Amino acid sequence: MFLYYVILIYYVILIILEVKRMLVSAKQMLEKARDEKYAVGQFNINNLEWTKAVLLTAQENNSPVILGVSEGAGKYMGGYNTIVGMVNGMIKDQNITVPVALHLDHGSYEHAKKVIAAGFSSVMFDGSHYGIDENIAKTTELVALAHEKGLSIEAEVGSIGGEEDGVVGTGEVADPAECKLIADLGVDMLAAGIGNIHGKYPENWAGLSFDVLKEISAQTGSMPLVLHGGTGISKEMIQEAISLGVSKINVNTECQLVFAAATRKYIEEGKDLSGKGFDPRKLLAPGFLAMKDTVKEKMELFGSINKA
């Protein structure tokens, strides 16, 4: 009988560990972040190296993390099913136990449905280019579908400026009243344009509109808010945004820049011509390490370290 209980406890532990290695909805991690006044980073992934860099850094720093996938990156990496298989496999083989969400970034109505079917754990529907009535209708449908499958869902009001993998935004400042309309549909997080842009910020950028953010936060209550275009925003602005309800901050351009710079340096120094320096595992290693450093810096700035 004693041996029976030992074996039973062993299998229960295995089940608990296996559950901890599964993708999770972003809902709980963002609600915790809002309550405790920090933000969870969404780091977009583009290949295996990027995925591994983000996951290992999150585990090493005991931080929850969101892996963002744009539609373009989804196509580049071979499709959404391929990405789900890669991420789930890596979480298991690398013993990643911190909360990890796999999230579609700036998803269209059609692609939102595709990632739900493929096994993503979170989805963004970017209906900001629709009129408010059509945005509400499509968001309502996708909220029901996502929640039925256990996914978290993000919506957007007021398009984010700049370009994100082919998705171009005009940089509108969101209407707080429209933000409330969308928030009331049952979404789990809300992205609102407040002067932020994708890509590099110009020298004459006016900064984030905190007056609008305050009003959006007041209108949407405890809804976790999302800040897109996290590259290049000052530490002070990031901290102010978090204090006003921003619980998720997206980073992509900065990771691209440091990865490219480290890879360029390796080649310009001729290291690819020495021995087997041309091996892609060696060629991509400096970019991988640069990305890890950048992800850790952002986690420190956002306050998510040791919050898993």
C-alpha positions as MATLAB code, in Angstrom:
seq = 'MFLYYVILIYYVILIILEVKRMLVSAKQMLEKARDEKYAVGQFNINNLEWTKAVLLTAQENNSPVILGVSEGAGKYMGGYNTIVGMVNGMIKDQNITVPVALHLDHGSYEHAKKVIAAGFSSVMFDGSHYGIDENIAKTTELVALAHEKGLSIEAEVGSIGGEEDGVVGTGEVADPAECKLIADLGVDMLAAGIGNIHGKYPENWAGLSFDVLKEISAQTGSMPLVLHGGTGISKEMIQEAISLGVSKINVNTECQLVFAAATRKYIEEGKDLSGKGFDPRKLLAPGFLAMKDTVKEKMELFGSINKA';
ca = [
       0.000    0.000    0.000;
       2.869    2.368    0.872;
       4.472    1.709   -2.519;
       1.132    2.453   -4.203;
       0.977    5.910   -2.616;
       4.604    6.631   -3.488;
       3.893    5.814   -7.126;
       0.678    7.847   -7.064;
       2.484   10.895   -5.642;
       5.212   10.482   -8.266;
       2.691   10.576  -11.115;
       0.846   13.537   -9.596;
       4.128   15.451   -9.511;
       4.781   14.525  -13.138;
       1.338   15.782  -14.118;
       1.869   19.074  -12.251;
       5.230   19.597  -13.953;
       3.714   18.794  -17.343;
       0.886   21.296  -16.791;
       3.442   23.956  -15.863;
       5.152   23.331  -19.215;
       2.016   24.095  -21.232;
       1.129   27.332  -22.996;
      -1.204   29.507  -20.953;
      -3.682   32.276  -21.610;
      -2.253   35.759  -21.000;
      -5.300   36.782  -18.952;
      -4.113   35.748  -15.498;
      -0.537   36.960  -15.913;
      -1.730   40.400  -17.089;
      -4.313   40.792  -14.335;
      -1.577   40.017  -11.802;
       0.727   42.523  -13.516;
      -1.902   45.253  -13.378;
      -2.643   44.600   -9.718;
       1.047   44.629   -8.782;
       2.041   47.541  -11.071;
       4.462   45.916  -13.494;
       4.194   44.872  -17.139;
       4.761   41.610  -18.991;
       6.854   41.872  -22.127;
       5.631   40.577  -25.452;
       8.683   39.740  -27.526;
       8.001   38.908  -31.141;
       9.666   35.797  -32.520;
      10.868   35.204  -36.067;
      12.733   31.891  -35.925;
      14.050   29.193  -33.596;
      16.933   31.321  -32.260;
      14.607   34.151  -31.255;
      12.172   31.756  -29.601;
      14.925   30.030  -27.643;
      16.483   33.371  -26.597;
      13.205   34.676  -25.186;
      12.181   31.460  -23.440;
      15.567   30.858  -21.802;
      15.819   34.460  -20.629;
      12.334   34.288  -19.122;
      13.198   31.060  -17.293;
      16.545   32.382  -16.049;
      14.844   35.479  -14.641;
      11.658   33.809  -13.376;
       9.526   36.104  -15.518;
       6.224   35.460  -17.273;
       6.495   36.125  -20.987;
       4.414   36.461  -24.145;
       5.727   35.270  -27.503;
       4.301   37.465  -30.249;
       3.840   36.211  -33.801;
       2.855   38.526  -36.635;
       1.058   37.163  -39.684;
       4.206   37.737  -41.737;
       6.372   35.880  -39.238;
       3.815   33.089  -39.164;
       4.168   32.649  -42.907;
       7.966   32.899  -42.745;
       8.257   30.205  -40.063;
       6.172   27.732  -42.032;
       2.699   28.303  -40.641;
       0.917   28.477  -37.310;
       0.888   24.734  -36.690;
       4.657   24.630  -37.173;
       5.101   27.446  -34.646;
       2.880   25.780  -32.046;
       4.854   22.555  -32.415;
       8.201   24.352  -32.121;
       7.203   26.404  -29.074;
       5.561   23.516  -27.222;
       8.517   21.260  -27.970;
      11.008   23.842  -26.772;
       9.055   24.522  -23.578;
       9.183   20.799  -22.797;
      12.763   20.052  -23.846;
      14.238   23.178  -22.222;
      12.208   22.658  -19.031;
      10.522   26.044  -19.214;
       8.187   26.350  -16.226;
       7.425   30.082  -16.167;
       4.056   31.153  -17.653;
       4.306   31.428  -21.458;
       1.591   32.688  -23.788;
       1.780   32.328  -27.571;
       0.017   35.347  -29.053;
      -0.986   36.461  -32.547;
       0.120   40.063  -33.042;
      -2.087   42.429  -35.097;
      -4.220   39.605  -36.368;
      -6.841   39.971  -39.051;
     -10.277   38.419  -38.572;
      -9.301   35.448  -40.769;
      -5.927   34.819  -39.150;
      -7.352   35.144  -35.641;
      -9.519   32.133  -36.437;
      -6.523   30.257  -37.863;
      -4.362   30.593  -34.747;
      -7.254   29.624  -32.478;
      -7.553   26.400  -34.476;
      -3.769   25.851  -34.504;
      -3.363   25.946  -30.732;
      -2.146   29.442  -29.860;
      -3.036   30.460  -26.309;
      -3.757   34.133  -27.006;
      -4.838   36.258  -29.946;
      -5.025   39.894  -30.947;
      -7.740   41.014  -33.308;
      -6.761   44.318  -34.871;
     -10.072   45.782  -35.961;
      -8.868   49.379  -35.624;
      -9.136   49.972  -39.382;
     -12.855   49.108  -39.343;
     -15.610   51.493  -38.356;
     -16.557   51.128  -34.708;
     -19.750   49.139  -35.461;
     -17.934   46.538  -37.576;
     -15.065   46.402  -35.099;
     -17.586   45.648  -32.335;
     -19.335   42.947  -34.370;
     -16.149   41.095  -35.317;
     -14.621   41.481  -31.863;
     -17.773   40.096  -30.237;
     -17.637   36.983  -32.413;
     -13.934   36.391  -31.773;
     -14.249   36.947  -28.015;
     -16.797   34.147  -27.829;
     -14.682   31.822  -29.983;
     -11.432   32.556  -28.108;
     -12.974   32.146  -24.664;
     -14.679   28.921  -25.682;
     -11.204   27.522  -26.445;
      -9.576   29.032  -23.344;
      -7.593   31.736  -25.139;
      -7.117   35.331  -24.047;
      -7.979   38.015  -26.590;
      -6.657   41.525  -27.214;
      -8.443   44.212  -29.207;
      -7.259   47.569  -30.522;
      -8.838   51.017  -30.716;
      -7.072   53.826  -32.549;
      -4.446   52.448  -34.924;
      -0.845   52.375  -33.720;
       1.426   54.513  -35.914;
       4.142   53.156  -38.202;
       4.395   49.724  -39.793;
       4.381   46.316  -38.160;
       5.265   43.597  -40.657;
       3.109   45.065  -43.408;
       0.344   46.378  -41.126;
       0.400   50.158  -41.480;
      -1.186   52.435  -38.867;
      -1.779   56.141  -39.108;
      -0.989   56.808  -35.449;
      -4.421   57.826  -34.217;
      -5.091   58.722  -30.598;
      -7.855   56.471  -29.348;
     -11.242   57.753  -28.257;
     -11.713   56.719  -24.582;
     -15.448   56.244  -25.144;
     -14.756   53.791  -27.975;
     -12.206   52.031  -25.753;
     -14.962   51.439  -23.191;
     -17.278   50.049  -25.879;
     -14.665   47.500  -26.947;
     -13.566   46.690  -23.378;
     -17.176   45.965  -22.435;
     -17.314   43.219  -25.083;
     -15.306   40.961  -22.777;
     -11.807   41.255  -24.230;
      -8.991   40.428  -21.803;
      -6.660   43.285  -22.761;
      -6.930   46.451  -24.787;
      -4.402   48.207  -27.026;
      -5.126   51.897  -27.494;
      -3.255   54.391  -29.615;
      -1.761   57.110  -27.396;
       0.868   58.514  -29.739;
       2.980   55.337  -29.804;
       4.337   53.968  -33.090;
       5.925   50.804  -34.413;
       9.563   50.976  -35.453;
      12.052   53.726  -34.628;
      10.676   56.903  -33.102;
      11.546   60.125  -34.972;
      13.551   62.841  -33.215;
      10.534   65.168  -33.178;
       8.215   62.582  -31.586;
       5.871   64.327  -29.132;
       5.798   61.424  -26.678;
       2.941   59.418  -25.197;
      -0.358   61.167  -24.465;
      -0.758   60.413  -20.769;
      -3.907   62.535  -20.459;
      -5.617   60.222  -22.946;
      -4.185   57.137  -21.224;
      -5.561   58.332  -17.864;
      -9.017   58.748  -19.380;
      -8.867   55.349  -21.085;
      -7.852   53.734  -17.805;
     -10.701   55.490  -15.998;
     -13.222   54.354  -18.635;
     -12.054   50.727  -18.798;
     -11.595   50.072  -15.067;
      -9.355   47.121  -14.243;
      -8.810   46.138  -17.899;
      -5.097   45.453  -18.565;
      -3.894   47.933  -21.191;
      -1.308   47.225  -23.890;
       1.465   49.480  -25.147;
       2.624   48.668  -28.663;
       5.842   50.097  -30.055;
       7.888   49.628  -26.886;
      11.218   50.234  -28.630;
      12.716   53.645  -27.933;
      10.261   54.821  -25.264;
      12.102   56.324  -22.283;
      12.296   54.620  -18.907;
      10.291   57.434  -17.336;
       7.468   57.121  -19.888;
       7.391   53.332  -19.480;
       7.054   53.641  -15.719;
       4.347   56.300  -16.015;
       2.413   54.126  -18.473;
       2.607   51.139  -16.103;
       1.333   53.293  -13.231;
      -1.715   54.140  -15.383;
      -2.699   50.550  -16.149;
      -0.382   49.362  -18.941;
       0.281   45.697  -18.168;
       1.702   44.418  -21.470;
       4.437   46.084  -23.520;
       5.378   44.892  -26.999;
       8.994   44.819  -28.175;
      10.132   43.828  -31.656;
      12.205   46.475  -33.467;
      14.864   46.680  -30.750;
      15.403   42.931  -30.882;
      15.747   43.117  -34.667;
      18.308   45.918  -34.393;
      20.555   44.218  -31.826;
      20.340   40.848  -33.592;
      21.346   42.435  -36.903;
      24.146   44.498  -35.347;
      25.704   41.496  -33.572;
      25.497   39.348  -36.697;
      27.012   42.117  -38.836;
      29.900   42.553  -36.379;
      30.661   38.829  -36.495;
      30.875   38.877  -40.285;
      32.733   42.167  -40.566;
      35.383   40.816  -38.199;
      35.807   37.873  -40.580;
      34.878   35.273  -37.991;
      32.735   33.441  -40.524;
      35.923   32.801  -42.560;
      37.862   31.309  -39.649;
      37.633   27.553  -39.142;
      33.995   26.555  -39.225;
      32.767   30.035  -38.390;
      30.364   29.726  -41.312;
      28.340   27.145  -39.373;
      24.922   28.797  -38.881;
      24.994   27.778  -35.223;
      28.105   29.913  -34.798;
      27.039   32.608  -37.237;
      23.772   33.257  -35.390;
      25.156   32.883  -31.849;
      26.153   36.563  -31.347;
      22.661   37.717  -32.358;
      21.127   35.138  -30.039;
      23.192   36.393  -27.088;
      22.476   40.048  -27.934;
      18.775   39.268  -27.958;
      18.985   37.591  -24.548;
      20.646   40.684  -23.133;
      17.977   42.964  -24.609;
      15.097   40.803  -23.382;
      16.563   40.778  -19.870;
      16.988   44.585  -19.923;
      13.334   44.977  -20.890;
      12.152   42.555  -18.219;
      14.084   44.576  -15.641;
      12.585   47.822  -16.949;
       9.048   46.411  -16.990;
       9.427   44.957  -13.489;
       8.488   41.363  -14.405;
      11.568   39.600  -13.027;
      10.679   37.104  -10.262;
       6.955   37.591  -10.981;
       6.342   34.161  -12.520;
];
